[in-house]
C-alpha cells in the first residue's frame, strides 16, 4: 500500500453496469489527473463485457483495481462498499463519480481542493456557475428533486443527488454506515443527510453535468419513486430528532 508522512493519496471510486463503451476513456481520464490517485471500480457482472475489459486494463495499470460482484446488487451498496474499503485502507480521501463520462474527471482535483476547509464536498449543478446539459424534462426533474431535498432535509446545499463527491475518510470512519438503508440512487441523498447530521463541515463546487457519452440512463420510474419515499423517510427522522432534542 502506498503512503507516507505526507499522505496525498486519493481513492477514486465508480460503479459500473454495462459501461463497456465508456470505461476505458473514463479510467484513463481519472488516472491522468494525478499520480496520487488510485481507481477502484465495482462491476455488477455487466453482460456487455465491462468486467472483462477492466480485467484486461488491470494488467497494465497498477493503479486500477476491480471488484466483481455476482449480479446487479444496487448502486448504493456499491458506494457503501467503497466507503468501507477506503476506511479499511486508511486513505485520506475518497472521491466518487459516475463512470459514464457525465461527470468530468478534471473536476476531481477541484473537489479534492474543496476539502481543505471541509469534511465533505459535492459537485453542484445548481449553484451559480453550475450547469445541467440534459433534455428539458431531466433538467426539471433534477431541479425539483434537489429543491425538495433542501426543503425537507434542512441541509444548506444546492445539490444532493449527484455522485460526484469527496469525503475525508476519517470523517467517514466516525459515521454509522449501517444507517444508510437506500440501495439505489436514493443512497446519494441519504448519505448527504447522514454526513450533515453528524456535524461534518460541507462544501460544494460548481460543475457542468452532461448526458452520458455512450449507453442509456439507468434511472427508472421506480427509482424516482424510491427516491421520493427516502426523502420523506429522512424528513420524518429529522422531525423525530428535533422533538427529542426539545425534551
Residue, then its C-alpha position, 0 to 999 in steps of 0.5 A: x500500500x502506498x503512503x507516507x508522512x505526507x499522505x496525498x493519496x486519493x481513492x477514486x471510486x465508480x460503479x459500473x453496469x454495462x459501461x463497456x463503451x465508456x470505461x476505458x476513456x473514463x479510467x484513463x481520464x481519472x488516472x491522468x489527473x494525478x499520480x496520487x490517485x488510485x481507481x477502484x471500480x465495482x462491476x455488477x457482472x455487466x453482460x456487455x463485457x465491462x468486467x472483462x475489459x477492466x480485467x484486461x486494463x488491470x494488467x497494465x495499470x497498477x493503479x486500477x483495481x476491480x471488484x466483481x460482484x455476482x449480479x446487479x446488487x444496487x448502486x448504493x451498496x456499491x458506494x457503501x462498499x467503497x466507503x468501507x474499503x477506503x476506511x479499511x485502507x486508511x486513505x485520506x480521501x475518497x472521491x466518487x463519480x459516475x463512470x459514464x463520462x457525465x461527470x468530468x474527471x478534471x473536476x476531481x482535483x477541484x473537489x479534492x481542493x474543496x476539502x481543505x476547509x471541509x469534511x465533505x464536498x459535492x459537485x453542484x449543478x445548481x449553484x451559480x456557475x453550475x450547469x445541467x446539459x440534459x433534455x428539458x424534462x431531466x433538467x426539471x426533474x433534477x431541479x425539483x428533486x434537489x429543491x425538495x431535498x433542501x426543503x425537507x432535509x434542512x441541509x444548506x446545499x444546492x445539490x444532493x443527488x449527484x455522485x460526484x463527491x469527496x469525503x475525508x475518510x476519517x470523517x467517514x470512519x466516525x459515521x454509522x454506515x449501517x444507517x444508510x438503508x437506500x440501495x439505489x440512487x436514493x443512497x446519494x441523498x441519504x448519505x448527504x443527510x447522514x454526513x450533515x447530521x453528524x456535524x461534518x463541515x460541507x462544501x460544494x463546487x460548481x460543475x457542468x453535468x452532461x448526458x452520458x457519452x455512450x449507453x442509456x440512463x439507468x434511472x427508472x420510474x421506480x427509482x424516482x419513486x424510491x427516491x421520493x419515499x427516502x426523502x420523506x423517510x429522512x424528513x420524518x427522522x429529522x422531525x423525530x430528532x428535533x422533538x427529542x432534542x426539545x425534551 
